[in-house]
Amino acid sequence: MALSDTQYDEIMHMYDQHQMENHITEQRRKEEVYSLIPRIEQIDRQIASSSIDAVRSRLKSGSDTTTSIKEQNRSLILEKEDLLRRHHYPIDYLKPLYTCALCRDTGRIGQAYCSCFRQAAISLLYRQSTLERILQTENFDHFDLSYYPDTTDGTHPFTSYENMKNILNKTKSFVETFDNKGGNLLFYGKTGLGKTYLSNCIAKALLDTGHTVLYQSAIHLFEDVCADVVMQKAQNPDSQSTYRYLYHCDLLIIDDLGTEFTNSFVSSELYDILNTRMREKRSTVISTNLNLQELTDRYSDRITTRIFAEYKVYNFFGDNIRLAKRRNAIQQ
């Protein structure tokens, strides 16, 4: 799980918060019980004092009084539990509190990350991907091939259904072999054919396995993030971290390439992002409504030649799935 220092610090801050909140609750419970049952405060002091006395005795005389101390403390603990029970408290009411009992709110069990840390990391990656809410519905489990007609259109050698089934299988293979092979994908075709949806499916599958994913629409990427950082347009502090993330996340998704206002600045930034990520073997998924000729006409050779050489290219065709889904929703 490749987290940046900032991401790691954010998660560890969460553990610090848990420890502080649990400590406050523990103290509140003690004050409550000590006020109601003074004998329990005496017992706690006796147990703490006996442990200190045992250490002092061992250091001074070398004698080991551990066994007798344990027996004495066991008796005190039983008395304490009986008092709590008689006053209708759980017997563990005054024990240390942990949000995660496995790692005791440290994030680690030995040298390994605790399951709660891994889940916290995945939750953080979801938030930072900007896709947290939409991925609840747009994922492989909800991808429905029935929207793609299994009839020829007279233009392509196979049906829209056959084409989409092939793309879906290739996309799942991309996810399954991501750690070993990586790679880049280009989805192109008219609007409403599932390019963004399938990109989101990839994002969810990789986020669920602890990979860092960043989704950016082309318009927001170039007109807000890049312009803000490089040209100091609005100086939004979030843009700085997003801009760095563009280069270092495991997967970058650029959606709707071609909808942005393309000029020399955009072309330069796009080339730098794609080239740097390819050089560092970091994966990128691009979706666009432009066809391959329109991509070539719109962007420089150094951009398109890299895309066509380094990306697996998939053509989406068929009926507008988005409109079909809306019609179905209205009819229901």
Order of alpha helices (4+ residues) and beta strands (2+ residues): alpha-alpha-alpha-beta-beta-alpha-alpha-alpha-beta-alpha-beta-alpha-alpha-beta-alpha-beta-alpha-alpha-beta-alpha
